Amino acid sequence: MKQNSFLREIVWRAGAGSPAGRETADRLALAAVIVSATAAAGCAAEAGGAEEQLLQTMTVGRATIVSSVDASGTVEPIRVIEVKSQAGGEILELPVELGDMVGAGTLLARIDPRDVNNAFDQAQADFDVAVARQEVSQRQLGRVEELHTGEMATDEELENAMLEKANAEASLVRARTNLDLARDKLNDVTLRAPITGTVVERTVEEGQVVTGTRDLTGGTVLMRMADLTEVQVRMFVDEQDIGRLNPGLPAEITVDAFPSRTFQGTVLKIEPQAVVQQNVTMFAVLTRIPNPDDLLRPGMNSEVSVVIGREENALSIGNSGIKTTSEAQQLVSALGIDLDINAAVREFQTREGGDGQGASDQPEEEEMLGGVPVSQLGSMSQSERAEWFGNLTAEERQRVGALMREAFAAQQGSARAQAANPAAPRPAVAFYYDGSGMLTAKPIMIGLSDFDNTHVLRGLDEGEEIVALPFSLVQQQEFLQRIRNRTRLPIGGG
């Protein structure tokens, strides 16, 4: 693997070309000695002294890239049903145990039927009386009507007979209703499974006296059942990642009980209400998992990985070889590379058609502000921008404000789009050694990323070598600048 020293790279670039450049190189070399001596003093415990930081290269190759959101959660049953008895009394039979798998209609418990049998017998007797009373009142009304027709019964007697018949019919309706209810209660003492599922909790024992749901207490919960052929995991995801999740995404679930087995599931929904845990805003995400082998049990701790995107055999490079445009701009400045990253990225996107789908047929005319193209503002120094802004008219300054707001909105929109579609093309920068062995940079277009690799869409070829340039070099360059100032060494070449 090709390696090169960062400090040697700086000295080489500063000293190449002229006597003045070589003088600058000598000064930089002296500064490098001071840096090495300072580092060695701070690390006196090392016998060999401080080593130079080396730059490593990596080769563009092929890999499977899987982008995911990972979180911990707990296995839960999807639906838990409480089993209660509508009839109260002593439990005579309780044939199921905790953890039993029962089918719908299976006998769960049998309650002492004496109370309901007595109530049924009483209701049956009341019904028989009501039937007899209704028949008697009907015959009495017939006789009174005949007597009233022969003027042998008064109007009052006829009215009383009609009222008695109505009361008898009403009593019959009440008695019939009470009898039906009493007959239904005969079935209430026998509890059967409402669903096919597993007994996940049993709160009573045989011989215990329970109250029915018709009592004021609401009834005793005999047991709880759940269908465990499909379970769910409730996990909490940070709000920064919640925008990447959508119902229907595939998920991979592992539990401590079966560490070598991965269960496949699907994101069901994202709950709308946030939960704050240790000052971190989280959202509950439910994932459904088929459980035909009954291996997953409620309460198990699980690790869930929701797959956002997958690319098989994708042209890729390690993440350390990819830099954002802002990181690359700071690195080229620290290394002294004469390259405007922003301009190079814009040129690359124009050539590739913005998103890399093809070149634009008619390039847009670039806007000018204060006699300077808008695309060149990023390459101006701070003093140049201050002078340029001071010469703008009021209308041009308003336009600058509008451009800043548009740029911010575009950045926010790009961030939302990237969260919604992590595989969407976006620009980046890769560093490499050119034909003369000099370190330089070029724009590329990247897509899906995971913890290790990034999919390269355009700008790199398989087998090409890229320098894994650590961003910490920027901080080291700033430290080198401070050392120069403290020793009053001249900065820059003459």
C-alpha positions in Angstrom: 0.0 0.0 0.0 1.4 3.4 -1.0 2.2 5.7 2.0 3.5 9.3 2.2 4.4 11.7 4.9 2.1 14.7 5.4 5.0 17.0 6.5 7.2 15.9 3.6 4.2 16.7 1.3 4.0 20.3 2.6 7.8 20.8 2.3 7.8 19.4 -1.2 5.0 21.7 -2.4 6.4 24.8 -0.7 10.0 24.3 -2.0 9.3 23.3 -5.6 10.1 25.8 -8.3 12.3 28.7 -7.1 15.0 29.9 -4.7 12.3 31.8 -2.8 10.3 28.6 -2.6 13.3 26.7 -1.4 13.8 29.3 1.3 10.2 28.8 2.3 10.8 25.1 2.4 13.7 25.5 4.7 11.5 27.6 7.1 8.7 24.9 6.9 11.3 22.2 7.6 12.4 24.1 10.6 8.8 24.5 11.8 8.4 20.8 11.2 11.4 20.1 13.5 9.8 22.3 16.1 6.5 20.4 15.8 8.3 17.1 16.1 10.3 18.3 19.1 7.1 19.6 20.9 5.3 16.3 20.2 8.3 14.3 21.5 8.4 16.4 24.7 4.7 15.6 25.3 5.2 11.9 24.7 8.5 11.3 26.5 7.4 7.9 27.6 7.8 6.6 24.0 11.3 5.3 23.4 11.4 5.9 19.7 9.9 9.4 19.7 6.9 10.6 17.7 6.4 9.0 14.3 5.3 11.0 11.3 1.7 10.6 10.4 1.5 8.5 7.3 -1.1 8.8 4.5 -2.6 5.5 3.3 -4.2 4.7 0.0 -7.2 2.5 -0.8 -8.4 0.9 -4.0 -11.8 1.4 -5.5 -13.5 -2.0 -5.5 -16.8 -3.9 -5.3 -18.8 -4.4 -2.1 -22.3 -4.9 -0.8 -23.5 -1.8 0.9 -26.3 -1.9 3.4 -27.5 1.3 5.0 -29.6 0.8 8.1 -31.0 2.4 11.3 -30.2 0.4 14.4 -31.9 0.5 17.7 -32.8 -1.7 20.7 -36.3 -2.8 21.6 -38.5 -5.2 23.4 -40.6 -8.0 22.0 -44.3 -7.5 22.6 -47.5 -9.4 21.7 -49.5 -7.6 19.1 -52.8 -8.0 20.9 -53.4 -9.2 24.5 -56.9 -10.4 25.5 -58.1 -10.4 29.1 -60.3 -13.4 29.8 -63.1 -12.7 32.4 -66.1 -14.7 33.6 -69.5 -13.0 33.3 -70.7 -15.4 36.1 -69.3 -15.3 39.6 -68.5 -18.3 41.8 -66.0 -20.9 42.6 -63.7 -22.2 39.9 -64.4 -25.9 39.6 -62.1 -26.7 36.6 -59.1 -24.9 35.2 -57.5 -27.2 32.6 -55.0 -24.8 31.0 -51.6 -23.8 32.3 -49.4 -20.8 31.8 -47.7 -20.9 28.4 -50.2 -23.4 26.9 -51.1 -23.0 23.2 -54.9 -23.3 22.9 -57.2 -23.1 19.9 -60.3 -20.9 19.7 -63.2 -22.6 21.5 -61.0 -24.6 23.9 -62.3 -24.9 27.5 -60.4 -22.5 29.7 -62.4 -22.7 33.0 -65.6 -23.9 34.5 -67.4 -21.9 37.2 -69.7 -23.4 39.9 -73.1 -23.5 38.1 -75.4 -23.6 41.2 -76.2 -19.9 41.3 -77.0 -19.7 37.6 -79.0 -22.9 37.7 -81.1 -21.6 40.5 -81.6 -18.3 38.7 -82.7 -20.2 35.6 -85.2 -22.4 37.5 -86.7 -19.2 39.1 -86.9 -17.5 35.7 -88.6 -20.6 34.2 -91.2 -20.6 37.0 -91.9 -16.9 36.6 -92.3 -17.5 32.9 -94.9 -20.3 33.5 -96.8 -18.0 35.8 -96.8 -15.2 33.3 -98.1 -17.5 30.6 -100.9 -18.7 32.8 -101.9 -15.2 33.9 -101.9 -14.0 30.2 -104.2 -16.9 29.3 -106.6 -16.3 32.2 -106.8 -12.6 31.5 -107.6 -13.3 27.9 -110.5 -15.5 28.8 -111.8 -13.1 31.4 -111.8 -10.3 28.9 -113.8 -12.4 26.5 -116.5 -13.1 29.1 -116.7 -9.5 30.2 -117.1 -8.4 26.6 -120.1 -10.8 26.1 -121.7 -9.5 29.3 -121.1 -5.9 28.3 -122.8 -6.6 24.9 -125.9 -7.9 26.8 -125.7 -4.9 29.1 -125.0 -7.2 32.0 -121.5 -5.7 32.7 -120.7 -2.1 33.2 -118.2 -0.1 31.2 -115.9 0.0 34.2 -115.8 -3.8 34.5 -114.9 -4.0 30.8 -112.1 -1.5 31.2 -110.7 -3.3 34.2 -110.6 -6.6 32.2 -108.8 -4.9 29.3 -106.2 -3.4 31.8 -105.7 -6.8 33.4 -105.0 -8.4 30.0 -102.4 -5.7 29.1 -100.7 -6.2 32.5 -100.6 -9.9 32.0 -99.0 -9.5 28.5 -96.4 -7.1 29.9 -95.6 -9.6 32.6 -95.2 -12.3 30.0 -92.7 -10.2 28.0 -90.6 -9.6 31.2 -90.7 -13.2 32.2 -89.6 -14.3 28.7 -86.7 -11.8 28.7 -85.6 -12.9 32.1 -85.7 -16.6 31.1 -83.6 -15.9 28.0 -81.0 -14.1 30.2 -81.0 -16.9 32.7 -80.5 -19.4 29.8 -77.6 -17.4 28.5 -76.0 -17.3 32.0 -76.0 -21.1 32.0 -73.3 -20.8 29.3 -71.4 -18.1 31.2 -70.1 -20.6 33.7 -68.2 -22.3 30.9 -65.3 -20.1 29.6 -63.8 -20.9 26.2 -60.9 -19.4 24.3 -61.9 -16.4 22.2 -58.9 -16.7 19.9 -56.2 -19.2 19.0 -53.2 -18.1 21.1 -51.0 -18.6 24.1 -51.8 -18.2 27.7 -49.3 -15.5 28.7 -50.6 -14.9 32.2 -52.9 -16.8 34.6 -54.0 -15.0 37.7 -56.4 -17.5 39.4 -56.2 -21.1 40.6 -58.7 -23.9 40.8 -61.0 -23.5 43.8 -60.7 -19.7 43.9 -63.9 -17.6 44.0 -64.2 -15.0 41.3 -66.7 -12.2 40.6 -68.5 -11.8 37.3 -68.3 -8.9 35.0 -71.9 -8.0 35.8 -70.8 -7.1 39.3 -69.8 -3.6 40.3 -66.1 -4.6 40.5 -66.0 -5.3 36.8 -65.1 -9.0 37.2 -62.0 -11.0 38.0 -59.3 -11.4 35.2 -58.8 -15.1 35.0 -56.0 -15.1 32.5 -54.5 -13.2 29.5 -54.1 -14.6 26.0 -52.1 -13.5 23.0 -51.5 -14.7 19.5 -47.7 -15.2 19.4 -47.5 -16.4 15.8 -46.7 -12.8 15.0 -45.1 -10.4 17.4 -43.8 -6.9 17.4 -40.8 -5.0 18.6 -41.2 -1.6 20.1 -37.9 0.4 19.7 -37.1 4.0 20.2 -35.2 5.9 17.4 -33.5 9.2 17.6 -35.3 12.0 15.9 -32.3 12.5 13.6 -32.9 9.1 12.1 -36.7 9.0 12.2 -36.9 10.8 8.8 -35.2 7.9 7.1 -37.8 5.4 8.3 -41.1 4.6 6.6 -43.7 1.8 7.1 -43.0 -1.2 5.0 -39.2 -1.1 5.2 -37.6 -4.5 5.9 -36.0 -5.1 9.3 -33.6 -7.6 10.8 -34.0 -8.6 14.4 -31.7 -10.5 16.7 -32.3 -11.5 20.4 -29.9 -12.6 23.1 -31.6 -16.0 23.3 -30.8 -16.9 19.7 -27.6 -14.8 18.9 -26.8 -16.8 15.7 -30.3 -16.4 14.2 -31.7 -13.4 12.4 -35.5 -12.8 12.3 -37.0 -10.9 9.4 -39.7 -8.3 10.0 -41.3 -5.2 8.6 -41.7 -1.7 10.0 -45.4 -1.3 10.9 -45.7 2.3 11.9 -44.0 5.3 13.6 -45.9 6.6 16.6 -46.6 10.3 16.3 -45.9 11.3 19.9 -42.2 11.8 20.8 -40.7 10.5 24.0 -37.8 12.3 25.8 -35.3 9.9 27.3 -32.2 11.5 29.0 -32.8 14.8 27.2 -32.9 13.0 23.8 -36.0 13.1 21.7 -37.0 9.7 20.5 -39.9 8.2 18.6 -41.4 4.7 19.1 -41.2 2.5 16.0 -43.2 -0.8 15.8 -41.8 -3.6 13.8 -43.9 -6.8 13.0 -42.1 -10.1 13.0 -43.6 -13.5 11.9 -43.0 -16.0 14.8 -44.3 -19.4 13.4 -41.8 -21.4 15.5 -42.8 -19.6 18.7 -39.2 -18.7 19.5 -39.8 -15.0 20.3 -41.4 -14.4 23.7 -42.8 -11.2 25.1 -40.3 -9.2 27.1 -37.2 -10.4 25.2 -34.6 -7.7 24.5 -33.8 -7.4 20.8 -31.6 -5.4 18.4 -33.4 -4.2 15.3 -31.7 -3.1 12.1 -34.0 -1.4 9.7 -32.6 -1.7 6.2 -32.9 1.7 4.4 -31.1 0.7 1.2 -29.0 -2.1 -0.2 -26.6 -2.2 -3.2 -25.2 -5.5 -4.3 -21.7 -5.6 -5.9 -21.6 -1.8 -5.9 -18.5 0.2 -7.0 -17.4 1.5 -3.6 -14.6 3.0 -1.6 -14.0 3.1 2.2 -15.6 6.0 3.9 -12.3 7.4 5.0 -11.5 8.1 1.3 -14.6 10.3 0.9 -14.7 13.9 1.9 -17.5 16.5 1.7 -16.9 19.6 -0.3 -16.4 21.7 2.8 -14.0 19.2 4.3 -12.1 19.0 1.0 -11.9 22.8 0.7 -10.2 23.0 4.2 -7.9 20.2 3.3 -6.6 21.7 0.0 -6.0 25.0 1.9 -4.1 23.2 4.6 -2.0 21.2 2.0 -1.4 24.2 -0.2 -3.1 22.6 -3.2 -4.1 25.2 -5.8 -7.6 24.0 -6.4 -11.0 25.7 -5.9 -13.1 22.7 -4.7 -16.5 24.5 -5.1 -15.7 25.6 -8.7 -14.5 22.1 -9.5 -17.6 20.5 -8.1 -19.8 22.9 -10.1 -17.9 22.1 -13.3 -18.2 18.4 -12.6 -22.0 18.6 -11.9 -22.5 20.7 -15.1 -20.5 18.2 -17.1 -22.4 15.3 -15.6 -25.8 17.0 -15.8 -26.2 18.0 -12.1 -27.2 14.7 -10.8 -25.0 12.8 -13.2 -27.7 11.8 -15.6 -26.2 13.6 -18.6 -24.8 17.0 -19.7 -27.1 20.0 -19.9 -27.8 21.0 -23.5 -28.0 24.7 -22.8 -26.0 26.0 -19.8 -27.7 28.7 -17.9 -26.2 32.3 -18.0 -24.4 33.0 -14.7 -25.6 35.8 -12.5 -23.3 38.7 -11.9 -23.3 40.8 -8.7 -20.9 43.8 -8.3 -19.2 42.7 -11.5 -18.3 39.3 -10.0 -19.9 35.9 -11.1 -21.9 34.4 -8.2 -20.0 31.1 -8.6 -16.7 32.8 -7.8 -17.7 34.3 -4.5 -16.8 31.2 -2.6 -13.2 31.4 -3.8 -12.7 35.0 -2.6 -10.8 35.8 0.6 -12.5 37.4 3.5 -11.0 40.8 2.8 -11.9 40.6 -0.9 -15.5 39.7 0.0 -15.7 42.6 2.5 -14.5 45.0 -0.2 -16.8 43.5 -2.8 -19.8 43.7 -0.5 -19.0 47.4 0.4 -19.3 48.3 -3.3 -22.7 46.7 -3.8 -25.8 48.8 -4.4 -28.8 48.5 -2.1 -30.6 46.3 -4.7 -27.6 44.0 -5.1 -27.3 43.6 -1.3 -31.0 42.6 -1.2 -30.2 40.1 -3.9 -27.3 38.7 -1.9 -29.7 38.2 1.1 -32.2 36.4 -1.2 -29.4 34.2 -2.6 -28.4 33.3 1.0 -31.9 32.4 1.9 -32.3 30.3 -1.3 -29.0 28.5 -0.5 -30.1 27.8 3.0 -33.5 26.5 1.8 -31.8 24.3 -0.8 -29.5 22.9 1.8 -32.4 22.1 4.1 -34.3 20.5 1.2 -31.2 18.5 0.2 -30.9 17.3 3.8 -34.5 16.2 3.9 -34.2 14.5 0.5 -31.1 12.7 1.6 -32.9 11.5 4.7 -35.8 10.3 2.7 -33.6 8.7 0.0 -30.1 7.9 1.3 -29.2 6.5 -2.1 -29.8 9.8 -3.9 -26.7 11.1 -5.8 -24.7 13.8 -4.0 -21.3 15.4 -4.7 -18.2 14.6 -2.8 -14.4 14.8 -3.2 -11.6 12.2 -3.4 -7.9 12.8 -3.0 -5.4 10.9 -5.1 -1.8 11.0 -6.5 -1.5 12.3 -10.0 1.0 11.1 -12.6 3.9 13.1 -11.1 3.2 11.8 -7.6 1.6 15.0 -6.4 -1.4 14.9 -4.1 -4.5 16.4 -5.6 -8.3 16.2 -5.5 -11.2 15.7 -7.8 -15.0 15.7 -7.5 -17.0 12.5 -7.6 -20.7 11.6 -7.2 -21.6 9.2 -4.4 -24.8 7.4 -3.3 -25.7 4.9 -0.6 -23.3 4.6 2.4 -23.0 2.3 5.4 -20.6 2.2 8.3 -17.7 1.0 6.2 -18.2 1.9 2.5 -19.8 4.4 0.1 -21.2 3.7 -3.3 -19.4 5.6 -6.0 -21.7 6.5 -8.8 -19.3 8.6 -11.0 -15.9 10.0 -11.0 -13.9 6.9 -10.1 -13.0 3.6 -11.8 -12.6 0.2 -10.3 -8.9 -0.4 -9.3 -8.2 3.3 -9.0 -6.2 4.3 -5.9 -7.5 7.0 -3.5 -5.7 8.6 -0.6 -7.4 8.2 2.8 -6.6 11.7 3.9 -7.6 12.2 7.6 -9.4 15.5 8.3 -7.3 15.9 11.4 -4.6 17.3 9.1 -6.5 20.5 9.1 -6.0 20.8 12.9 -2.4 19.8 12.6 -1.8 22.6 10.0 -3.4 25.1 12.4 -1.1 23.8 15.2 1.9 24.3 12.8 0.7 27.9 12.2 0.6 28.6 15.9 4.1 27.2 16.3 5.3 29.5 13.6 3.8 32.5 15.3 5.3 31.6 18.7 8.8 31.3 17.2 8.3 34.4 15.0 9.1 32.5 11.9 8.1 34.3 8.7 4.9 32.9 7.1 4.8 32.2 3.4 7.5 32.4 0.7 9.2 35.5 -0.7 
